[in-house]
């Protein structure tokens, strides 16, 4: 009986460690709209997270973009 309790306890601890790790490396979505001086949407503008070359996006027909980036990046 004690062995089952120990295994269950290890399972809970492993699950907790996994969840903490996943939260630390979770990515967040950064959303926005790119407009020009006349408040018209810019189509095809390139947005890049400062300090990276991999995290980037291109605006759609309405100037909207979404970038998946780690929290410490922005």
C-alpha positions as CSV (number, residue, x, y, z in Angstrom):
1,X,0.0,0.0,0.0
2,X,2.8,2.4,0.8
3,X,4.5,1.7,-2.6
4,X,1.3,2.8,-4.4
5,X,1.2,6.1,-2.4
6,X,4.9,6.8,-3.2
7,X,4.3,6.2,-6.9
8,X,1.2,8.4,-6.9
9,X,3.2,11.1,-5.1
10,X,6.0,10.9,-7.7
11,X,3.4,11.2,-10.4
12,X,2.0,14.4,-9.0
13,X,5.4,15.9,-8.5
14,X,6.4,15.0,-12.1
15,X,3.1,16.6,-13.4
16,X,3.7,19.7,-11.3
17,X,7.3,20.0,-12.7
18,X,6.0,19.6,-16.2
19,X,3.4,22.3,-15.8
20,X,5.9,24.7,-14.3
21,X,8.3,24.1,-17.2
22,X,5.5,24.6,-19.8
23,X,4.5,27.9,-18.2
24,X,8.0,29.1,-18.2
25,X,8.4,28.4,-22.0
26,X,4.8,29.4,-22.9
27,X,4.4,31.7,-25.9
28,X,2.1,34.6,-26.0
29,X,0.4,36.1,-29.0
30,X,1.2,39.8,-29.7
31,X,-1.4,41.3,-31.9
32,X,-1.6,44.7,-33.6
33,X,-2.6,46.8,-36.6
34,X,-0.1,48.8,-38.7
35,X,-1.5,52.1,-40.1
36,X,0.1,54.8,-42.2
37,X,0.0,58.6,-41.6
38,X,-3.6,58.8,-42.9
39,X,-4.8,55.9,-40.7
40,X,-5.0,53.5,-43.7
41,X,-3.9,49.9,-43.1
42,X,-0.5,48.9,-44.5
43,X,-0.8,45.7,-46.4
44,X,2.3,43.4,-46.4
45,X,4.3,45.3,-43.8
46,X,6.9,43.1,-42.1
47,X,7.0,43.1,-38.3
48,X,9.9,41.5,-36.4
49,X,10.5,41.1,-32.7
50,X,13.4,43.3,-31.8
51,X,16.6,41.2,-31.2
52,X,15.4,38.2,-33.2
53,X,15.4,37.1,-36.8
54,X,13.0,34.3,-36.4
55,X,9.9,35.8,-34.7
56,X,8.1,37.9,-37.3
57,X,4.9,38.4,-39.2
58,X,3.4,40.1,-42.2
59,X,0.3,42.3,-42.1
60,X,-2.9,41.2,-43.8
61,X,-5.3,43.2,-46.0
62,X,-6.6,45.1,-43.0
63,X,-3.1,45.8,-41.5
64,X,-3.5,43.2,-38.8
65,X,-0.7,40.9,-37.6
66,X,-0.1,38.3,-34.9
67,X,3.3,37.2,-33.6
68,X,4.0,34.2,-31.3
69,X,6.8,35.3,-29.0
70,X,8.1,34.4,-25.6
71,X,7.2,36.9,-22.9
72,X,10.8,38.0,-22.3
73,X,11.1,39.0,-26.0
74,X,8.8,42.0,-25.8
